[in-house]
Amino acid sequence: MSRIIRSLLAVALLSGIAVTQSAHADSTCRILVLGAMPVEIGPFLARARIHDRVDISTTNRYDQEQLKSFFFGKLEGIEVIMAMTGIGTVNAIETTQLAFGHFGCISGVVFSGVSGGTGNEYIGDVLVPKTWTLDRFNAKGTKTSSSYVADDQMLQAAKTASNRVSLSSDGHVGDCGCVGIDPDATPTIHFAHRPTITFGSGLTGRSSDPFGGHAFPCVPGATDTFGCQPCKFQEVSSSEPARTVTTARPFATPQFFSWYQAWSAGGTGTFGVEDMESAAVASVAQGKAPFIAFRSPSDGGKGDPLVTVPGPFGFLPQFLAYRQYAADHAAAVALAFLREWKVEHP
């Protein structure tokens, strides 16, 4: 995900069923399943039997209004809460905090989505790090770092489940415009490499915040990347455009460039996975519920079957072309994990 940050910065420059809290304040324990973008949470919503939806409107410390939707149902036979966090560290933290603060027993947290590649893996591989580092930058550019670990039992269950997963070398363009097209019915892209799944204590991930501690704005009704709701539930209410303007306001200030410079100066280190949300979610789950994250490089990895575009924005066409391929692979391993988790924790 961090590989698409510059495209997000460029965009920033250019640019229901309400259920009461008490309805879910019960003794049922549920797995919280999260993805940052519509394309990431879509595979889970498509397979789930959804029976309730909760919309929560909140205002954060920067007076940015956010609407978060939570979907309750069964996924692979497990009671789950599914939600799209929105892009970025702040959105991920706030969504996870809302889930823990408003609902009953959350027995585990699963994050699934795309990531930036480091050049050592292939596009579409799935990476499941043991350790995660969270780098946060405030509006003044000051960085704070913290570390988190994925749950050992979850990692072992994921390893066992991965033996029954065969990832395809054929990907789909996907429903880029969120217009209701079945992603599997869109044009196919073939990769020469057969994707692999990697675990291990030596595999590390980093989530970082290039937005100065602000929530990155979504765009109502727009694309399976920047949209405000999952494609399956895409709708534009009268309040959403105003909410987007409010959230985007900090990005139209001179400080915008200082956030980016501070983040750039932080470097990428030697992490195997780079994104903006996984460690942020882990920071909220710590001490409350076990956590695991599944990530697949959509760009920056090896094996691009199309023409590579040179220059600093060469990652962007990769991300746009392969985001569905990577998201599907991360979700496939995460879904296999859930099936295994149900067997081990009936």
Secondary structure as GFF3:
##gff-version 3
##sequence-region A 1 346
A	DSSP	three_ten_helix	2	4	.	.	.	ID=ss1
A	DSSP	alpha_helix	5	13	.	.	.	ID=ss2
A	DSSP	three_ten_helix	21	24	.	.	.	ID=ss3
A	DSSP	beta_strand	30	35	.	.	.	ID=ss4
A	DSSP	alpha_helix	38	47	.	.	.	ID=ss5
A	DSSP	beta_strand	49	59	.	.	.	ID=ss6
A	DSSP	beta_strand	65	75	.	.	.	ID=ss7
A	DSSP	beta_strand	78	84	.	.	.	ID=ss8
A	DSSP	alpha_helix	89	102	.	.	.	ID=ss9
A	DSSP	beta_strand	106	116	.	.	.	ID=ss10
A	DSSP	beta_strand	126	127	.	.	.	ID=ss11
A	DSSP	beta_strand	131	137	.	.	.	ID=ss12
A	DSSP	beta_strand	143	149	.	.	.	ID=ss13
A	DSSP	alpha_helix	152	162	.	.	.	ID=ss14
A	DSSP	beta_strand	170	172	.	.	.	ID=ss15
A	DSSP	three_ten_helix	183	185	.	.	.	ID=ss16
A	DSSP	beta_strand	188	190	.	.	.	ID=ss17
A	DSSP	beta_strand	197	198	.	.	.	ID=ss18
A	DSSP	beta_strand	204	208	.	.	.	ID=ss19
A	DSSP	three_ten_helix	231	233	.	.	.	ID=ss20
A	DSSP	alpha_helix	240	248	.	.	.	ID=ss21
A	DSSP	three_ten_helix	249	252	.	.	.	ID=ss22
A	DSSP	alpha_helix	255	265	.	.	.	ID=ss23
A	DSSP	beta_strand	273	275	.	.	.	ID=ss24
A	DSSP	alpha_helix	278	285	.	.	.	ID=ss25
A	DSSP	beta_strand	291	299	.	.	.	ID=ss26
A	DSSP	alpha_helix	315	344	.	.	.	ID=ss27
###
